[in-house]
């Protein structure tokens, strides 16, 4: 298979160097990367028919004639920070002075199909477990907000509410549960590939999620370890960049296994005295040898405020290692 052709065109050599370095370090010898900083050369090159998978171009070099070429994805790097959308589906506007990691993520995410990105890299799926020591603190809201924010960055995300009695579906447009008799019989079979069985029922509302079960695990006679099995098999499938697991506040053996499984654990807390006390007690009962694995997220205090979108974006940057 031919290597993906990526062209970066900008007269600002200092700026282009950092983006060039990012592509080289991530996809060394796996792509054909062309850097153009000379306007005359650029105009001469595009005076002839060109084809490319990705063109990243400064707004100072771009002309409408560029669209006459066979270019699958065009990213127009704008110097003005304008939240404007183009009517051309093949052109994506990006503020060139935003965070380099965000720029690179957006380019690669939106170009994933044409770049055959699965052939370029082995996706290392990250499991993010969201938990808390007390209920009613906004844990599920944060977990789903994080999943949505990652999906907006073109990440493939699977959300799992790992609860004995699920309630998250009230936040979704499609509130229906999985109502398939054979599916529940499959989950009771210890030899079954549970992820393969459940994959046909996964839905998407920006991010992907496993719909709620039709009853509690106790009623269905399903062991809580089913969530651990699903997460492990989903990770091994490499179908997702991130798996977000929203856990119960119950502390037991199953909970510790979900924490051990995670690449990152987000502990939702607040300034309220009883929450601080419960969180301290919770931390005294888990293995915190790897301190970088755990992040404390203060959600709401006595004023009842919920995390803003900007704060969700900060959490996203914590986990995007």
Residue, then its C-alpha position, 0 to 999 in steps of 0.5 A: x500500500x502506498x504511503x499517505x501523502x501529507x503536504x504542509x505549506x506555510x511561509x512561516x518556517x519557525x511555526x511549521x517546524x514544530x508541526x513537522x516534528x510532530x508528524x515525523x515523531x508519530x509517523x516516521x517512515x510511514x508517510x510521505x511528508x512534504x514541507x513547503x515554505x517558499x511561495x514561488x515553489x508552492x505556486x509552481x507545484x500547484x500549477x500542475x495537477x496534484x493529489x494528496x491525502x492531507x494538505x495543511x495550508x496557511x490562509x496566506x497561501x490558500x486560493x480557491x483553485x486549490x480545490x481543483x486538485x485531488x486532495x482528500x482533506x484540506x486544513x486551512x490554518x487561520x491566523x485570526x481566532x475566528x469560530x467560523x465554519x466553512x460550507x465546503x465539507x472538504x476544508x476544515x478551519x483551524x486557528x494555527x496558534x492554538x495548542x499544537x497537540x489539539x491541532x495534530x489531534x484534529x488533523x489526524x482524527x478527521x483524516x483517519x479514514x483517508x490515511x488508513x490510520x490503523x495501518x499507520x499505528x497500533x492504537x493503544x486504547x486507554x481505559x479511564x475509570x470515573x469514580x467517587x466516594x459518595x453518590x450525587x456528586x455529578x460523576x456520571x455527568x462528568x464521565x459522559x461530558x468527557x466522552x462527548x468532548x473526546x468524541x468532538x476531537x474525533x476520538x473513538x470513545x466507548x462509554x460504559x456505566x458499570x452499575x448494578x442498576x443503570x440509570x444513565x440512559x435518562x441523559x440520552x436521546x434514545x432511552x430504550x434498554x437492550x431488550x433481547x432474550x438471547x443477548x442476556x442468555x449469552x451473558x450468562x455463558x462463561x465461554x462466550x465472547x461478551x464484547x462480540x455479543x454486545x457489539x451489535x447493540x452498541x449505539x452512538x450519540x456522538x460517542x458510542x455507548x453500551x445501552x442500559x440493561x433491561x433490569x438490575x444485574x441481580x434480577x438478570x443473575x449476571x455477575x458484576x464482573x461482566x463489565x470488567x470482561x467487556x472492558x478488557x475485550x473492547x480494549x483488545x479489539x482496538x476499536x476505540x481510542x478511549x473506554x470511559x467507565x462510570x463506576x458505582x460508589x460501592x467499594x468492594x472487590x469488583x470496584x478494586x478490579x475496575x480501578x486496577x484495570x484503568x490507565x487513569x482514574x478520575x476521582x470526583x470530589x468537592x469541598x463539602x466536609x462529608x465528601x472530603x471525609x469519604x474521599x479520604x477514607x476511600x483513598x486509604x483503602x486503595x493502592x496508590x503506589x502509582x500516584x500519577x494514575x489518580x486525578x482528583x476532580x473537584x466538581x461541585x461545592x455548596x453552590x451546586x455548580x457543575x463543571x463547565x465545558x472548559x473544565x471538561x476540556x482540562x480533564x481531557x488534556x490530563x488523560x490525553x497523554 
